[in-house]
Structure formats: structure tokens, C-alpha cells
Amino acid sequence: MRLLRTMFVLMLMVVMVAAGCGKKETETSQTPPEKQKEETPPAAKADTEKSMKTAVAFLAGKQNADGSFAKSDVGFTGLAVYAVASSPLASETAAKEMVRKGADFLAKNQRENGSINQDPVMLALYRTAIAAMALNAAGKEEYADTIKKAQDYLVNAQISEENGGYQAKDWEYGGWGYSDHPETLGKVAPDLSNTQFALAALKESGLPEDSEAYKRAIVFLNRCQNRSESNDMESAGDDGGGYYAPKESKAGPEKLPDGTTVYKSYGSMTYALLKGFVFCGLKMEDPRVKAAFDWTSQHYTVDENPGMGQMGLYYYYMTMSKTLSDLGVDSITTPDGRKHDWRSELTAKVVSLQQPDGSWVNKQDRWMEGDPTLTTSYSLITLGYCSKK
């Protein structure tokens, strides 16, 4: 009897131990080590889709009867159309109707010289570049003639020998500004922001890779990078980052210990520079591209526009997402050795900043980011590129 009782107790202990081990194994398999180590969980897919849908609905509510946005502004309209047309929601009925109306408005504003603008001079290049990108995203076949005319206009408006008699030695050479008239350069000089929009429009509209426009643009891009080996301006520094124009940085000048004055690099323009180099045909192994990419890695953040704080934050998000997506970069490794899934981190940040009505707005209202139509367009473009892989 005692023997039977002893055997029963032993069997019970074996069962209990086995059950305990089984439970422990199950819990471990449900939480893999790599998941436990995640520090920044990605935004849920459902939350991201909801965010984009409410953003599209917000923009739809801001569209005028003629298809335009803001005060019938081509630039605002182009950004809104591009944002919706290039988003994952582009095929939805409401989105398609908004894009069609907006694209028709843009096409109707094309002038005889190919520009797309409600004003014959001011902002002509900026608005034409954005409009061409928008029309290409909305229907490159339907609007093919309009896009081609805009493409030709942008090529002819680049500061060059043919447009103003400029030579490669001139600091303006190869760039684009707001105006298409070189004689207004004293007021509206070429800059990296307008140049990046022009290059994006030319690239997306199919300008041949061997076009002289890209070769001229590289000359200008070199002069917007703090890399003295390739920048022939006396003000060139050596941190590899980018700034607004060969003679200007929105982050301001900086006087080095040796007395030299350089222009500070900052986030949005470094991504614009990086994208511009690649659009012009430079490869990732090119030392100029590598220097710019290294700068973005060293200053990686989704909390601010490095060097500018909250100023131009949503423009920074848009430029960052488009550049890294176009480059096919999946992660950024920062100096501390951490590898960042930029898509997940940027998506989570942007979604967290959305207003209840579906819009975004920057309290730091520099460069019109206090306007929710503009900033929502930037944000929707950002989420669209974060969704691509």
C-alpha cells in the first residue's frame, strides 16, 4: 500500500513539473527576444490607415469648387493633389474625384511658355515643378502634353549659359529659384529648396538621365554642401551637410576658430541635397553622397528639423521620407550603434501629431507651416512614402 502511495506521489510530481515546463515554453514562444528589445513600437497599421483617411477627408473639405486649394493657389493645389494621388488611398472614389478636379485646375493654369502658375513671374518655377509632379502622379498619360511642356519650361529656366549667360564659375549656375527671369536674381536667387523640387519634377516626368540639366545641377548642388573637397566656395565647411544656397543658410552662418565663416548645415536641406545628388545620377558610393548620408545618420531624429528645431518640421518630414524611400534605405544607424527603422519611427511620430479634425499644423509658423492645408499635404506625402517599401 505504502509502495503504491509513493508511486502515485512521484507520478503526480512528474506531471506537475511537465506542466510547469510546458507553460514556461509557451510563454517564451509568445514573446520572442527580438520583440522584447524593441524600443519604439511601430504605429499600428490600422491607426496609420485611419490617419491617412482622415487627412484625405480634411483636404477634401478644403477644396474649392474649381478644384483648387487655398486662394486658388497652384502651389497649394499641387501639393494637395500630389499628396492624395501618391498615397495608398489614391484608388478610393472620393480621393480619385478630388485628384481629378485638382489636376484639371492645374492643367488649365498652364501658360504659353509651359509654366503652370497664376502669376506670370513670381513663384513660377516653384509652382510649375510641384504642379508637374502632381499631374504626373494624377495621370501621366492623360496630362502627358501638359507635363512635357512644363518639363521643357523647367529645363529652359535653369540658370545656365542659355538662360542669362551664366558660366560654371558663377555661384548661381545650375540652380533654380522662385523666378524664371535671371534679371530678378538680386531679389530671387536660386536655392536648394526650389532646385530639389525642379529636379524631382524632371526626374518623375521622365527627363532622360543624360540631360545637360542634371550635369549643370550638380555644379550648384556641390556649392550647397559643406565639403571643401568638392565645393569651390570660400565658405565651404567640412561636415558633409547641406544648406539653403551657396551664400545662405536658414540656420545661419558660423565662424570657425580659424576665422573662416561657413554656413550651417541643417536637416531638411541635407536630405534635399542627398536626393538631388542621386536624381542627378550620383551613386551611394560617391564621396559627396556618402558625406551627406553620414550627416543625416549622425543627426537622425524625428523630433525636430536638425539645426532648425521646430521650424520647417513638416517640410523636413516630407523631404526625409521621400529621400530615404527613393534611396531604398530601410534603416539608419546612429553614432551610438542603434539601428532605427525610420519608416516606423517617423510614421508613429507623424500620426501622434495629427489634430482631431484630420489636419496637422505647426505652432512654429515659419514658411507657412501654420496653414493646415499645406502642413496636412506635407504629412500625407510623408505617410505615403513611409508606407512604400
Rosetta blueprint (number, residue, H / E / L):
1 M L
2 R H
3 L H
4 L H
5 R H
6 T H
7 M H
8 F H
9 V H
10 L H
11 M H
12 L H
13 M H
14 V H
15 V H
16 M H
17 V H
18 A H
19 A H
20 G H
21 C H
22 G H
23 K H
24 K H
25 E H
26 T H
27 E H
28 T H
29 S H
30 Q H
31 T L
32 P L
33 P H
34 E H
35 K H
36 Q H
37 K L
38 E L
39 E L
40 T L
41 P L
42 P L
43 A L
44 A L
45 K H
46 A H
47 D H
48 T H
49 E H
50 K H
51 S H
52 M H
53 K H
54 T H
55 A H
56 V H
57 A H
58 F H
59 L H
60 A H
61 G H
62 K H
63 Q L
64 N L
65 A L
66 D L
67 G L
68 S L
69 F E
70 A L
71 K L
72 S L
73 D E
74 V H
75 G H
76 F H
77 T H
78 G H
79 L H
80 A H
81 V H
82 Y H
83 A H
84 V H
85 A H
86 S L
87 S L
88 P L
89 L L
90 A L
91 S L
92 E L
93 T H
94 A H
95 A H
96 K H
97 E H
98 M H
99 V H
100 R H
101 K H
102 G H
103 A H
104 D H
105 F H
106 L H
107 A H
108 K H
109 N L
110 Q E
111 R L
112 E L
113 N L
114 G L
115 S L
116 I E
117 N L
118 Q L
119 D L
120 P L
121 V L
122 M L
123 L L
124 A H
125 L H
126 Y H
127 R H
128 T H
129 A H
130 I H
131 A H
132 A H
133 M H
134 A H
135 L H
136 N H
137 A H
138 A H
139 G H
140 K L
141 E L
142 E L
143 Y L
144 A H
145 D H
146 T H
147 I H
148 K H
149 K H
150 A H
151 Q H
152 D H
153 Y H
154 L H
155 V H
156 N H
157 A H
158 Q L
159 I L
160 S L
161 E L
162 E L
163 N L
164 G L
165 G L
166 Y L
167 Q L
168 A L
169 K L
170 D L
171 W L
172 E L
173 Y L
174 G L
175 G L
176 W E
177 G L
178 Y L
179 S L
180 D L
181 H L
182 P H
183 E H
184 T H
185 L L
186 G L
187 K L
188 V L
189 A L
190 P L
191 D E
192 L H
193 S H
194 N H
195 T H
196 Q H
197 F H
198 A H
199 L H
200 A H
201 A H
202 L H
203 K H
204 E H
205 S L
206 G L
207 L L
208 P L
209 E L
210 D L
211 S L
212 E H
213 A H
214 Y H
215 K H
216 R H
217 A H
218 I H
219 V H
220 F H
221 L H
222 N H
223 R L
224 C L
225 Q E
226 N L
227 R L
228 S L
229 E L
230 S L
231 N L
232 D L
233 M L
234 E L
235 S L
236 A L
237 G L
238 D L
239 D L
240 G L
241 G L
242 G E
243 Y L
244 Y L
245 A E
246 P L
247 K L
248 E E
249 S L
250 K L
251 A L
252 G L
253 P E
254 E E
255 K E
256 L L
257 P L
258 D L
259 G L
260 T L
261 T E
262 V E
263 Y E
264 K L
265 S L
266 Y L
267 G H
268 S H
269 M H
270 T H
271 Y H
272 A H
273 L H
274 L H
275 K H
276 G H
277 F H
278 V H
279 F H
280 C L
281 G L
282 L L
283 K L
284 M L
285 E L
286 D L
287 P H
288 R H
289 V H
290 K H
291 A H
292 A H
293 F H
294 D H
295 W H
296 T H
297 S H
298 Q H
299 H L
300 Y L
301 T L
302 V L
303 D L
304 E L
305 N E
306 P L
307 G L
308 M L
309 G E
310 Q L
311 M L
312 G L
313 L H
314 Y H
315 Y H
316 Y H
317 Y H
318 M H
319 T H
320 M H
321 S H
322 K H
323 T H
324 L H
325 S H
326 D H
327 L H
328 G L
329 V L
330 D L
331 S L
332 I E
333 T E
334 T L
335 P L
336 D L
337 G L
338 R L
339 K E
340 H E
341 D L
342 W H
343 R H
344 S H
345 E H
346 L H
347 T H
348 A H
349 K H
350 V H
351 V H
352 S H
353 L L
354 Q L
355 Q L
356 P L
357 D L
358 G L
359 S L
360 W L
361 V L
362 N L
363 K L
364 Q L
365 D L
366 R H
367 W H
368 M H
369 E L
370 G L
371 D L
372 P H
373 T H
374 L H
375 T H
376 T H
377 S H
378 Y H
379 S H
380 L H
381 I H
382 T H
383 L H
384 G H
385 Y H
386 C H
387 S L
388 K L
389 K L
